[in-house]
Amino acid sequence: MKREMRDCLADQSFEHKIRKVGELISLSRKVRADASDDPEENSGFNGAELSESVLGRDWNSPEEDAAWSNL
């Protein structure tokens, strides 16, 4: 993730980040429901798993640790 994006995320409240994760989960459910119409088209996509790995990579960084160090 680009430093600017990481800095922007660090400035967001915890509640905002949780809300975004909820939106990602909702989106993954919608995509999964849409994929049920054509299971071969999106069979390899799991938005919840993808978002978890991306968030883990982005949030487990020295910059993120520094941003949250005052808590």
PDB file of N, CA, C, O and CB in Angstrom:
ATOM      1  N   MET A   1       0.850  -1.174   0.000  1.00  0.00           N
ATOM      2  CA  MET A   1       0.000   0.000   0.000  1.00  0.00           C
ATOM      3  C   MET A   1       0.892   1.233   0.000  1.00  0.00           C
ATOM      4  O   MET A   1       1.943   1.253   0.640  1.00  0.00           O
ATOM      5  CB  MET A   1      -0.965   0.000   1.221  1.00  0.00           C
ATOM      6  N   LYS A   2       0.470   2.240  -0.711  1.00  0.00           N
ATOM      7  CA  LYS A   2       1.250   3.462  -0.789  1.00  0.00           C
ATOM      8  C   LYS A   2       1.247   4.165   0.562  1.00  0.00           C
ATOM      9  O   LYS A   2       0.290   4.075   1.330  1.00  0.00           O
ATOM     10  CB  LYS A   2       0.700   4.391  -1.886  1.00  0.00           C
ATOM     11  N   ARG A   3       2.336   4.862   0.829  1.00  0.00           N
ATOM     12  CA  ARG A   3       2.493   5.543   2.111  1.00  0.00           C
ATOM     13  C   ARG A   3       1.362   6.542   2.364  1.00  0.00           C
ATOM     14  O   ARG A   3       0.865   6.649   3.485  1.00  0.00           O
ATOM     15  CB  ARG A   3       3.839   6.257   2.162  1.00  0.00           C
ATOM     16  N   GLU A   4       0.955   7.276   1.318  1.00  0.00           N
ATOM     17  CA  GLU A   4      -0.120   8.257   1.481  1.00  0.00           C
ATOM     18  C   GLU A   4      -1.418   7.579   1.938  1.00  0.00           C
ATOM     19  O   GLU A   4      -2.122   8.082   2.813  1.00  0.00           O
ATOM     20  CB  GLU A   4      -0.355   9.018   0.159  1.00  0.00           C
ATOM     21  N   MET A   5      -1.714   6.436   1.330  1.00  0.00           N
ATOM     22  CA  MET A   5      -2.926   5.711   1.709  1.00  0.00           C
ATOM     23  C   MET A   5      -2.817   5.198   3.135  1.00  0.00           C
ATOM     24  O   MET A   5      -3.786   5.239   3.892  1.00  0.00           O
ATOM     25  CB  MET A   5      -3.184   4.547   0.746  1.00  0.00           C
ATOM     26  N   ARG A   6      -1.632   4.713   3.499  1.00  0.00           N
ATOM     27  CA  ARG A   6      -1.419   4.202   4.853  1.00  0.00           C
ATOM     28  C   ARG A   6      -1.563   5.330   5.862  1.00  0.00           C
ATOM     29  O   ARG A   6      -2.172   5.143   6.915  1.00  0.00           O
ATOM     30  CB  ARG A   6      -0.029   3.540   4.980  1.00  0.00           C
ATOM     31  N   ASP A   7      -1.009   6.499   5.552  1.00  0.00           N
ATOM     32  CA  ASP A   7      -1.129   7.653   6.439  1.00  0.00           C
ATOM     33  C   ASP A   7      -2.589   8.077   6.590  1.00  0.00           C
ATOM     34  O   ASP A   7      -3.038   8.423   7.682  1.00  0.00           O
ATOM     35  CB  ASP A   7      -0.290   8.824   5.908  1.00  0.00           C
ATOM     36  N   CYS A   8      -3.319   8.042   5.476  1.00  0.00           N
ATOM     37  CA  CYS A   8      -4.739   8.385   5.515  1.00  0.00           C
ATOM     38  C   CYS A   8      -5.505   7.414   6.399  1.00  0.00           C
ATOM     39  O   CYS A   8      -6.342   7.826   7.202  1.00  0.00           O
ATOM     40  CB  CYS A   8      -5.330   8.392   4.102  1.00  0.00           C
ATOM     41  N   LEU A   9      -5.219   6.121   6.252  1.00  0.00           N
ATOM     42  CA  LEU A   9      -5.867   5.127   7.105  1.00  0.00           C
ATOM     43  C   LEU A   9      -5.519   5.330   8.568  1.00  0.00           C
ATOM     44  O   LEU A   9      -6.376   5.175   9.438  1.00  0.00           O
ATOM     45  CB  LEU A   9      -5.474   3.727   6.673  1.00  0.00           C
ATOM     46  N   ALA A  10      -4.270   5.675   8.846  1.00  0.00           N
ATOM     47  CA  ALA A  10      -3.839   5.880  10.230  1.00  0.00           C
ATOM     48  C   ALA A  10      -4.584   7.044  10.861  1.00  0.00           C
ATOM     49  O   ALA A  10      -4.808   7.053  12.071  1.00  0.00           O
ATOM     50  CB  ALA A  10      -2.327   6.126  10.294  1.00  0.00           C
ATOM     51  N   ASP A  11      -4.975   8.034  10.051  1.00  0.00           N
ATOM     52  CA  ASP A  11      -5.698   9.192  10.564  1.00  0.00           C
ATOM     53  C   ASP A  11      -7.174   8.900  10.820  1.00  0.00           C
ATOM     54  O   ASP A  11      -7.839   9.665  11.519  1.00  0.00           O
ATOM     55  CB  ASP A  11      -5.570  10.341   9.600  1.00  0.00           C
ATOM     56  N   GLN A  12      -7.689   7.820  10.272  1.00  0.00           N
ATOM     57  CA  GLN A  12      -9.102   7.483  10.433  1.00  0.00           C
ATOM     58  C   GLN A  12      -9.355   6.882  11.816  1.00  0.00           C
ATOM     59  O   GLN A  12      -8.470   6.261  12.406  1.00  0.00           O
ATOM     60  CB  GLN A  12      -9.551   6.501   9.331  1.00  0.00           C
ATOM     61  N   SER A  13     -10.541   7.071  12.311  1.00  0.00           N
ATOM     62  CA  SER A  13     -10.901   6.508  13.615  1.00  0.00           C
ATOM     63  C   SER A  13     -11.046   4.993  13.508  1.00  0.00           C
ATOM     64  O   SER A  13     -11.268   4.446  12.427  1.00  0.00           O
ATOM     65  CB  SER A  13     -12.213   7.140  14.145  1.00  0.00           C
ATOM     66  N   PHE A  14     -10.919   4.342  14.633  1.00  0.00           N
ATOM     67  CA  PHE A  14     -11.080   2.893  14.679  1.00  0.00           C
ATOM     68  C   PHE A  14     -12.473   2.503  14.202  1.00  0.00           C
ATOM     69  O   PHE A  14     -12.632   1.511  13.489  1.00  0.00           O
ATOM     70  CB  PHE A  14     -10.832   2.363  16.105  1.00  0.00           C
ATOM     71  N   GLU A  15     -13.479   3.276  14.590  1.00  0.00           N
ATOM     72  CA  GLU A  15     -14.856   2.994  14.173  1.00  0.00           C
ATOM     73  C   GLU A  15     -14.993   3.066  12.657  1.00  0.00           C
ATOM     74  O   GLU A  15     -15.699   2.258  12.053  1.00  0.00           O
ATOM     75  CB  GLU A  15     -15.830   3.978  14.836  1.00  0.00           C
ATOM     76  N   HIS A  16     -14.315   4.037  12.045  1.00  0.00           N
ATOM     77  CA  HIS A  16     -14.357   4.157  10.583  1.00  0.00           C
ATOM     78  C   HIS A  16     -13.739   2.922   9.930  1.00  0.00           C
ATOM     79  O   HIS A  16     -14.279   2.398   8.955  1.00  0.00           O
ATOM     80  CB  HIS A  16     -13.617   5.436  10.119  1.00  0.00           C
ATOM     81  N   LYS A  17     -12.610   2.457  10.464  1.00  0.00           N
ATOM     82  CA  LYS A  17     -11.956   1.271   9.912  1.00  0.00           C
ATOM     83  C   LYS A  17     -12.846   0.046  10.051  1.00  0.00           C
ATOM     84  O   LYS A  17     -12.939  -0.759   9.124  1.00  0.00           O
ATOM     85  CB  LYS A  17     -10.612   1.026  10.606  1.00  0.00           C
ATOM     86  N   ILE A  18     -13.499  -0.107  11.190  1.00  0.00           N
ATOM     87  CA  ILE A  18     -14.406  -1.235  11.406  1.00  0.00           C
ATOM     88  C   ILE A  18     -15.579  -1.157  10.432  1.00  0.00           C
ATOM     89  O   ILE A  18     -16.000  -2.177   9.887  1.00  0.00           O
ATOM     90  CB  ILE A  18     -14.919  -1.255  12.867  1.00  0.00           C
ATOM     91  N   ARG A  19     -16.102   0.036  10.212  1.00  0.00           N
ATOM     92  CA  ARG A  19     -17.201   0.217   9.265  1.00  0.00           C
ATOM     93  C   ARG A  19     -16.766  -0.203   7.861  1.00  0.00           C
ATOM     94  O   ARG A  19     -17.531  -0.842   7.139  1.00  0.00           O
ATOM     95  CB  ARG A  19     -17.680   1.686   9.263  1.00  0.00           C
ATOM     96  N   LYS A  20     -15.536   0.156   7.473  1.00  0.00           N
ATOM     97  CA  LYS A  20     -15.022  -0.225   6.159  1.00  0.00           C
ATOM     98  C   LYS A  20     -14.884  -1.741   6.037  1.00  0.00           C
ATOM     99  O   LYS A  20     -15.192  -2.309   4.990  1.00  0.00           O
ATOM    100  CB  LYS A  20     -13.671   0.448   5.901  1.00  0.00           C
ATOM    101  N   VAL A  21     -14.430  -2.387   7.088  1.00  0.00           N
ATOM    102  CA  VAL A  21     -14.335  -3.852   7.068  1.00  0.00           C
ATOM    103  C   VAL A  21     -15.728  -4.452   6.895  1.00  0.00           C
ATOM    104  O   VAL A  21     -15.903  -5.407   6.138  1.00  0.00           O
ATOM    105  CB  VAL A  21     -13.668  -4.387   8.372  1.00  0.00           C
ATOM    106  N   GLY A  22     -16.715  -3.897   7.590  1.00  0.00           N
ATOM    107  CA  GLY A  22     -18.094  -4.358   7.427  1.00  0.00           C
ATOM    108  C   GLY A  22     -18.585  -4.199   5.999  1.00  0.00           C
ATOM    109  O   GLY A  22     -19.287  -5.063   5.475  1.00  0.00           O
ATOM    110  N   GLU A  23     -18.212  -3.087   5.373  1.00  0.00           N
ATOM    111  CA  GLU A  23     -18.598  -2.876   3.973  1.00  0.00           C
ATOM    112  C   GLU A  23     -17.937  -3.909   3.065  1.00  0.00           C
ATOM    113  O   GLU A  23     -18.565  -4.403   2.129  1.00  0.00           O
ATOM    114  CB  GLU A  23     -18.220  -1.455   3.519  1.00  0.00           C
ATOM    115  N   LEU A  24     -16.685  -4.233   3.332  1.00  0.00           N
ATOM    116  CA  LEU A  24     -15.997  -5.252   2.534  1.00  0.00           C
ATOM    117  C   LEU A  24     -16.660  -6.614   2.687  1.00  0.00           C
ATOM    118  O   LEU A  24     -16.811  -7.352   1.713  1.00  0.00           O
ATOM    119  CB  LEU A  24     -14.523  -5.342   2.938  1.00  0.00           C
ATOM    120  N   ILE A  25     -17.052  -6.941   3.908  1.00  0.00           N
ATOM    121  CA  ILE A  25     -17.716  -8.223   4.146  1.00  0.00           C
ATOM    122  C   ILE A  25     -19.062  -8.256   3.427  1.00  0.00           C
ATOM    123  O   ILE A  25     -19.412  -9.263   2.811  1.00  0.00           O
ATOM    124  CB  ILE A  25     -17.907  -8.469   5.662  1.00  0.00           C
ATOM    125  N   SER A  26     -19.818  -7.158   3.503  1.00  0.00           N
ATOM    126  CA  SER A  26     -21.099  -7.095   2.793  1.00  0.00           C
ATOM    127  C   SER A  26     -20.908  -7.236   1.295  1.00  0.00           C
ATOM    128  O   SER A  26     -21.671  -7.926   0.619  1.00  0.00           O
ATOM    129  CB  SER A  26     -21.817  -5.784   3.102  1.00  0.00           C
ATOM    130  N   LEU A  27     -19.878  -6.574   0.783  1.00  0.00           N
ATOM    131  CA  LEU A  27     -19.594  -6.676  -0.642  1.00  0.00           C
ATOM    132  C   LEU A  27     -19.235  -8.108  -1.031  1.00  0.00           C
ATOM    133  O   LEU A  27     -19.667  -8.598  -2.074  1.00  0.00           O
ATOM    134  CB  LEU A  27     -18.460  -5.727  -1.026  1.00  0.00           C
ATOM    135  N   SER A  28     -18.446  -8.779  -0.192  1.00  0.00           N
ATOM    136  CA  SER A  28     -18.071 -10.156  -0.517  1.00  0.00           C
ATOM    137  C   SER A  28     -19.295 -11.069  -0.512  1.00  0.00           C
ATOM    138  O   SER A  28     -19.375 -11.999  -1.314  1.00  0.00           O
ATOM    139  CB  SER A  28     -17.019 -10.675   0.478  1.00  0.00           C
ATOM    140  N   ARG A  29     -20.245 -10.812   0.381  1.00  0.00           N
ATOM    141  CA  ARG A  29     -21.478 -11.614   0.393  1.00  0.00           C
ATOM    142  C   ARG A  29     -22.303 -11.370  -0.866  1.00  0.00           C
ATOM    143  O   ARG A  29     -22.875 -12.296  -1.440  1.00  0.00           O
ATOM    144  CB  ARG A  29     -22.318 -11.291   1.640  1.00  0.00           C
ATOM    145  N   LYS A  30     -22.353 -10.094  -1.287  1.00  0.00           N
ATOM    146  CA  LYS A  30     -23.091  -9.775  -2.505  1.00  0.00           C
ATOM    147  C   LYS A  30     -22.442 -10.448  -3.715  1.00  0.00           C
ATOM    148  O   LYS A  30     -23.131 -11.022  -4.558  1.00  0.00           O
ATOM    149  CB  LYS A  30     -23.158  -8.248  -2.711  1.00  0.00           C
ATOM    150  N   VAL A  31     -21.119 -10.371  -3.791  1.00  0.00           N
ATOM    151  CA  VAL A  31     -20.413 -11.000  -4.907  1.00  0.00           C
ATOM    152  C   VAL A  31     -20.640 -12.501  -4.881  1.00  0.00           C
ATOM    153  O   VAL A  31     -20.849 -13.117  -5.927  1.00  0.00           O
ATOM    154  CB  VAL A  31     -18.903 -10.682  -4.854  1.00  0.00           C
ATOM    155  N   ARG A  32     -20.600 -13.090  -3.702  1.00  0.00           N
ATOM    156  CA  ARG A  32     -20.828 -14.528  -3.571  1.00  0.00           C
ATOM    157  C   ARG A  32     -22.248 -14.888  -4.023  1.00  0.00           C
ATOM    158  O   ARG A  32     -22.451 -15.899  -4.694  1.00  0.00           O
ATOM    159  CB  ARG A  32     -20.596 -14.982  -2.111  1.00  0.00           C
ATOM    160  N   ALA A  33     -23.234 -14.050  -3.650  1.00  0.00           N
ATOM    161  CA  ALA A  33     -24.611 -14.310  -4.067  1.00  0.00           C
ATOM    162  C   ALA A  33     -24.747 -14.173  -5.579  1.00  0.00           C
ATOM    163  O   ALA A  33     -25.430 -14.970  -6.222  1.00  0.00           O
ATOM    164  CB  ALA A  33     -25.581 -13.352  -3.356  1.00  0.00           C
ATOM    165  N   ASP A  34     -24.092 -13.156  -6.144  1.00  0.00           N
ATOM    166  CA  ASP A  34     -24.130 -12.975  -7.591  1.00  0.00           C
ATOM    167  C   ASP A  34     -23.433 -14.138  -8.298  1.00  0.00           C
ATOM    168  O   ASP A  34     -23.845 -14.554  -9.381  1.00  0.00           O
ATOM    169  CB  ASP A  34     -23.473 -11.639  -7.983  1.00  0.00           C
ATOM    170  N   ALA A  35     -22.380 -14.655  -7.680  1.00  0.00           N
ATOM    171  CA  ALA A  35     -21.626 -15.751  -8.284  1.00  0.00           C
ATOM    172  C   ALA A  35     -22.423 -17.044  -8.297  1.00  0.00           C
ATOM    173  O   ALA A  35     -22.137 -17.947  -9.083  1.00  0.00           O
ATOM    174  CB  ALA A  35     -20.320 -15.960  -7.543  1.00  0.00           C
ATOM    175  N   SER A  36     -23.420 -17.135  -7.428  1.00  0.00           N
ATOM    176  CA  SER A  36     -24.215 -18.361  -7.412  1.00  0.00           C
ATOM    177  C   SER A  36     -24.992 -18.531  -8.718  1.00  0.00           C
ATOM    178  O   SER A  36     -25.372 -19.647  -9.074  1.00  0.00           O
ATOM    179  CB  SER A  36     -25.182 -18.354  -6.220  1.00  0.00           C
ATOM    180  N   ASP A  37     -25.229 -17.422  -9.433  1.00  0.00           N
ATOM    181  CA  ASP A  37     -25.867 -17.500 -10.752  1.00  0.00           C
ATOM    182  C   ASP A  37     -24.931 -18.120 -11.780  1.00  0.00           C
ATOM    183  O   ASP A  37     -25.373 -18.827 -12.686  1.00  0.00           O
ATOM    184  CB  ASP A  37     -26.305 -16.106 -11.219  1.00  0.00           C
ATOM    185  N   ASP A  38     -23.634 -17.852 -11.636  1.00  0.00           N
ATOM    186  CA  ASP A  38     -22.624 -18.388 -12.538  1.00  0.00           C
ATOM    187  C   ASP A  38     -21.418 -18.805 -11.702  1.00  0.00           C
ATOM    188  O   ASP A  38     -20.451 -18.050 -11.608  1.00  0.00           O
ATOM    189  CB  ASP A  38     -22.222 -17.343 -13.634  1.00  0.00           C
ATOM    190  N   PRO A  39     -21.454 -19.988 -11.093  1.00  0.00           N
ATOM    191  CA  PRO A  39     -20.420 -20.379 -10.136  1.00  0.00           C
ATOM    192  C   PRO A  39     -19.010 -20.458 -10.720  1.00  0.00           C
ATOM    193  O   PRO A  39     -18.039 -20.304  -9.980  1.00  0.00           O
ATOM    194  CB  PRO A  39     -20.771 -21.697  -9.550  1.00  0.00           C
ATOM    195  N   GLU A  40     -18.873 -20.691 -12.008  1.00  0.00           N
ATOM    196  CA  GLU A  40     -17.530 -20.785 -12.585  1.00  0.00           C
ATOM    197  C   GLU A  40     -16.894 -19.416 -12.775  1.00  0.00           C
ATOM    198  O   GLU A  40     -15.668 -19.298 -12.754  1.00  0.00           O
ATOM    199  CB  GLU A  40     -17.581 -21.512 -13.916  1.00  0.00           C
ATOM    200  N   GLU A  41     -17.701 -18.385 -12.958  1.00  0.00           N
ATOM    201  CA  GLU A  41     -17.171 -17.061 -13.241  1.00  0.00           C
ATOM    202  C   GLU A  41     -16.362 -16.493 -12.075  1.00  0.00           C
ATOM    203  O   GLU A  41     -15.283 -15.943 -12.298  1.00  0.00           O
ATOM    204  CB  GLU A  41     -18.300 -16.124 -13.584  1.00  0.00           C
ATOM    205  N   ASN A  42     -16.851 -16.608 -10.839  1.00  0.00           N
ATOM    206  CA  ASN A  42     -16.192 -16.013  -9.680  1.00  0.00           C
ATOM    207  C   ASN A  42     -15.825 -17.054  -8.632  1.00  0.00           C
ATOM    208  O   ASN A  42     -15.760 -16.727  -7.447  1.00  0.00           O
ATOM    209  CB  ASN A  42     -17.084 -14.959  -9.061  1.00  0.00           C
ATOM    210  N   SER A  43     -15.588 -18.274  -9.026  1.00  0.00           N
ATOM    211  CA  SER A  43     -15.364 -19.335  -8.048  1.00  0.00           C
ATOM    212  C   SER A  43     -14.109 -19.126  -7.213  1.00  0.00           C
ATOM    213  O   SER A  43     -14.047 -19.628  -6.090  1.00  0.00           O
ATOM    214  CB  SER A  43     -15.279 -20.657  -8.748  1.00  0.00           C
ATOM    215  N   GLY A  44     -13.108 -18.409  -7.710  1.00  0.00           N
ATOM    216  CA  GLY A  44     -11.872 -18.209  -6.967  1.00  0.00           C
ATOM    217  C   GLY A  44     -11.877 -16.972  -6.101  1.00  0.00           C
ATOM    218  O   GLY A  44     -10.874 -16.704  -5.439  1.00  0.00           O
ATOM    219  N   PHE A  45     -12.945 -16.204  -6.069  1.00  0.00           N
ATOM    220  CA  PHE A  45     -12.987 -14.940  -5.337  1.00  0.00           C
ATOM    221  C   PHE A  45     -13.658 -15.125  -3.988  1.00  0.00           C
ATOM    222  O   PHE A  45     -14.803 -15.569  -3.907  1.00  0.00           O
ATOM    223  CB  PHE A  45     -13.720 -13.869  -6.150  1.00  0.00           C
ATOM    224  N   ASN A  46     -12.942 -14.785  -2.941  1.00  0.00           N
ATOM    225  CA  ASN A  46     -13.526 -14.756  -1.613  1.00  0.00           C
ATOM    226  C   ASN A  46     -13.127 -13.427  -0.994  1.00  0.00           C
ATOM    227  O   ASN A  46     -12.022 -13.297  -0.468  1.00  0.00           O
ATOM    228  CB  ASN A  46     -13.057 -15.976  -0.734  1.00  0.00           C
ATOM    229  N   GLY A  47     -14.008 -12.446  -1.050  1.00  0.00           N
ATOM    230  CA  GLY A  47     -13.698 -11.094  -0.592  1.00  0.00           C
ATOM    231  C   GLY A  47     -13.313 -11.012   0.864  1.00  0.00           C
ATOM    232  O   GLY A  47     -12.431 -10.232   1.226  1.00  0.00           O
ATOM    233  N   ALA A  48     -13.961 -11.808   1.719  1.00  0.00           N
ATOM    234  CA  ALA A  48     -13.632 -11.763   3.146  1.00  0.00           C
ATOM    235  C   ALA A  48     -12.199 -12.226   3.384  1.00  0.00           C
ATOM    236  O   ALA A  48     -11.468 -11.596   4.148  1.00  0.00           O
ATOM    237  CB  ALA A  48     -14.611 -12.633   3.955  1.00  0.00           C
ATOM    238  N   GLU A  49     -11.790 -13.308   2.746  1.00  0.00           N
ATOM    239  CA  GLU A  49     -10.418 -13.787   2.905  1.00  0.00           C
ATOM    240  C   GLU A  49      -9.425 -12.800   2.310  1.00  0.00           C
ATOM    241  O   GLU A  49      -8.366 -12.561   2.891  1.00  0.00           O
ATOM    242  CB  GLU A  49     -10.249 -15.161   2.252  1.00  0.00           C
ATOM    243  N   LEU A  50      -9.753 -12.227   1.161  1.00  0.00           N
ATOM    244  CA  LEU A  50      -8.862 -11.257   0.546  1.00  0.00           C
ATOM    245  C   LEU A  50      -8.716 -10.018   1.416  1.00  0.00           C
ATOM    246  O   LEU A  50      -7.609  -9.518   1.612  1.00  0.00           O
ATOM    247  CB  LEU A  50      -9.370 -10.871  -0.834  1.00  0.00           C
ATOM    248  N   SER A  51      -9.838  -9.523   1.940  1.00  0.00           N
ATOM    249  CA  SER A  51      -9.757  -8.311   2.754  1.00  0.00           C
ATOM    250  C   SER A  51      -8.985  -8.574   4.041  1.00  0.00           C
ATOM    251  O   SER A  51      -8.259  -7.699   4.513  1.00  0.00           O
ATOM    252  CB  SER A  51     -11.162  -7.787   3.078  1.00  0.00           C
ATOM    253  N   GLU A  52      -9.131  -9.766   4.614  1.00  0.00           N
ATOM    254  CA  GLU A  52      -8.395 -10.086   5.838  1.00  0.00           C
ATOM    255  C   GLU A  52      -6.889 -10.068   5.591  1.00  0.00           C
ATOM    256  O   GLU A  52      -6.133  -9.530   6.399  1.00  0.00           O
ATOM    257  CB  GLU A  52      -8.825 -11.457   6.378  1.00  0.00           C
ATOM    258  N   SER A  53      -6.455 -10.651   4.483  1.00  0.00           N
ATOM    259  CA  SER A  53      -5.020 -10.677   4.206  1.00  0.00           C
ATOM    260  C   SER A  53      -4.490  -9.286   3.894  1.00  0.00           C
ATOM    261  O   SER A  53      -3.388  -8.935   4.316  1.00  0.00           O
ATOM    262  CB  SER A  53      -4.721 -11.618   3.046  1.00  0.00           C
ATOM    263  N   VAL A  54      -5.266  -8.486   3.154  1.00  0.00           N
ATOM    264  CA  VAL A  54      -4.833  -7.131   2.828  1.00  0.00           C
ATOM    265  C   VAL A  54      -4.776  -6.265   4.080  1.00  0.00           C
ATOM    266  O   VAL A  54      -3.805  -5.540   4.298  1.00  0.00           O
ATOM    267  CB  VAL A  54      -5.770  -6.502   1.792  1.00  0.00           C
ATOM    268  N   LEU A  55      -5.816  -6.344   4.899  1.00  0.00           N
ATOM    269  CA  LEU A  55      -5.809  -5.561   6.134  1.00  0.00           C
ATOM    270  C   LEU A  55      -4.678  -5.993   7.050  1.00  0.00           C
ATOM    271  O   LEU A  55      -4.033  -5.153   7.678  1.00  0.00           O
ATOM    272  CB  LEU A  55      -7.144  -5.694   6.858  1.00  0.00           C
ATOM    273  N   GLY A  56      -4.432  -7.295   7.134  1.00  0.00           N
ATOM    274  CA  GLY A  56      -3.336  -7.781   7.958  1.00  0.00           C
ATOM    275  C   GLY A  56      -1.998  -7.244   7.486  1.00  0.00           C
ATOM    276  O   GLY A  56      -1.159  -6.847   8.295  1.00  0.00           O
ATOM    277  N   ARG A  57      -1.801  -7.233   6.187  1.00  0.00           N
ATOM    278  CA  ARG A  57      -0.545  -6.719   5.636  1.00  0.00           C
ATOM    279  C   ARG A  57      -0.423  -5.222   5.880  1.00  0.00           C
ATOM    280  O   ARG A  57       0.648  -4.734   6.238  1.00  0.00           O
ATOM    281  CB  ARG A  57      -0.451  -7.019   4.132  1.00  0.00           C
ATOM    282  N   ASP A  58      -1.521  -4.493   5.687  1.00  0.00           N
ATOM    283  CA  ASP A  58      -1.478  -3.047   5.837  1.00  0.00           C
ATOM    284  C   ASP A  58      -1.401  -2.611   7.291  1.00  0.00           C
ATOM    285  O   ASP A  58      -0.712  -1.643   7.614  1.00  0.00           O
ATOM    286  CB  ASP A  58      -2.682  -2.432   5.191  1.00  0.00           C
ATOM    287  N   TRP A  59      -2.097  -3.310   8.164  1.00  0.00           N
ATOM    288  CA  TRP A  59      -2.144  -2.890   9.561  1.00  0.00           C
ATOM    289  C   TRP A  59      -0.957  -3.406  10.369  1.00  0.00           C
ATOM    290  O   TRP A  59      -0.677  -2.864  11.439  1.00  0.00           O
ATOM    291  CB  TRP A  59      -3.429  -3.363  10.194  1.00  0.00           C
ATOM    292  N   ASN A  60      -0.262  -4.413   9.907  1.00  0.00           N
ATOM    293  CA  ASN A  60       0.901  -4.942  10.615  1.00  0.00           C
ATOM    294  C   ASN A  60       2.166  -4.345  10.017  1.00  0.00           C
ATOM    295  O   ASN A  60       2.996  -5.044   9.437  1.00  0.00           O
ATOM    296  CB  ASN A  60       0.940  -6.492  10.545  1.00  0.00           C
ATOM    297  N   SER A  61       2.286  -3.042  10.176  1.00  0.00           N
ATOM    298  CA  SER A  61       3.443  -2.337   9.630  1.00  0.00           C
ATOM    299  C   SER A  61       3.998  -1.397  10.697  1.00  0.00           C
ATOM    300  O   SER A  61       3.276  -1.002  11.613  1.00  0.00           O
ATOM    301  CB  SER A  61       3.062  -1.549   8.337  1.00  0.00           C
ATOM    302  N   PRO A  62       5.266  -1.041  10.583  1.00  0.00           N
ATOM    303  CA  PRO A  62       5.845  -0.095  11.552  1.00  0.00           C
ATOM    304  C   PRO A  62       5.105   1.254  11.574  1.00  0.00           C
ATOM    305  O   PRO A  62       4.950   1.862  12.633  1.00  0.00           O
ATOM    306  CB  PRO A  62       7.325   0.137  11.227  1.00  0.00           C
ATOM    307  N   GLU A  63       4.654   1.713  10.406  1.00  0.00           N
ATOM    308  CA  GLU A  63       3.929   2.983  10.346  1.00  0.00           C
ATOM    309  C   GLU A  63       2.614   2.903  11.119  1.00  0.00           C
ATOM    310  O   GLU A  63       2.251   3.833  11.840  1.00  0.00           O
ATOM    311  CB  GLU A  63       3.659   3.375   8.888  1.00  0.00           C
ATOM    312  N   GLU A  64       1.915   1.802  10.963  1.00  0.00           N
ATOM    313  CA  GLU A  64       0.641   1.629  11.664  1.00  0.00           C
ATOM    314  C   GLU A  64       0.878   1.506  13.168  1.00  0.00           C
ATOM    315  O   GLU A  64       0.119   2.060  13.963  1.00  0.00           O
ATOM    316  CB  GLU A  64      -0.109   0.383  11.133  1.00  0.00           C
ATOM    317  N   ASP A  65       1.924   0.785  13.559  1.00  0.00           N
ATOM    318  CA  ASP A  65       2.265   0.682  14.982  1.00  0.00           C
ATOM    319  C   ASP A  65       2.541   2.057  15.576  1.00  0.00           C
ATOM    320  O   ASP A  65       2.101   2.366  16.683  1.00  0.00           O
ATOM    321  CB  ASP A  65       3.485  -0.232  15.180  1.00  0.00           C
ATOM    322  N   ALA A  66       3.274   2.878  14.829  1.00  0.00           N
ATOM    323  CA  ALA A  66       3.578   4.229  15.304  1.00  0.00           C
ATOM    324  C   ALA A  66       2.316   5.074  15.430  1.00  0.00           C
ATOM    325  O   ALA A  66       2.172   5.849  16.375  1.00  0.00           O
ATOM    326  CB  ALA A  66       4.567   4.911  14.362  1.00  0.00           C
ATOM    327  N   ALA A  67       1.398   4.919  14.464  1.00  0.00           N
ATOM    328  CA  ALA A  67       0.160   5.698  14.484  1.00  0.00           C
ATOM    329  C   ALA A  67      -0.713   5.344  15.681  1.00  0.00           C
ATOM    330  O   ALA A  67      -1.433   6.203  16.189  1.00  0.00           O
ATOM    331  CB  ALA A  67      -0.618   5.478  13.197  1.00  0.00           C
ATOM    332  N   TRP A  68      -0.665   4.108  16.136  1.00  0.00           N
ATOM    333  CA  TRP A  68      -1.507   3.640  17.234  1.00  0.00           C
ATOM    334  C   TRP A  68      -0.762   3.589  18.559  1.00  0.00           C
ATOM    335  O   TRP A  68      -1.327   3.142  19.557  1.00  0.00           O
ATOM    336  CB  TRP A  68      -2.059   2.275  16.912  1.00  0.00           C
ATOM    337  N   SER A  69       0.466   4.025  18.598  1.00  0.00           N
ATOM    338  CA  SER A  69       1.288   3.870  19.796  1.00  0.00           C
ATOM    339  C   SER A  69       0.759   4.656  20.994  1.00  0.00           C
ATOM    340  O   SER A  69       1.075   4.323  22.136  1.00  0.00           O
ATOM    341  CB  SER A  69       2.698   4.301  19.500  1.00  0.00           C
ATOM    342  N   ASN A  70      -0.034   5.684  20.754  1.00  0.00           N
ATOM    343  CA  ASN A  70      -0.548   6.492  21.872  1.00  0.00           C
ATOM    344  C   ASN A  70      -1.755   5.855  22.556  1.00  0.00           C
ATOM    345  O   ASN A  70      -2.245   6.395  23.548  1.00  0.00           O
ATOM    346  CB  ASN A  70      -0.923   7.878  21.379  1.00  0.00           C
ATOM    347  N   LEU A  71      -2.241   4.742  22.062  1.00  0.00           N
ATOM    348  CA  LEU A  71      -3.425   4.105  22.667  1.00  0.00           C
ATOM    349  C   LEU A  71      -3.048   3.063  23.674  1.00  0.00           C
ATOM    350  O   LEU A  71      -3.924   2.437  24.271  1.00  0.00           O
ATOM    351  CB  LEU A  71      -4.294   3.479  21.607  1.00  0.00           C
TER     352      LEU A  71
END
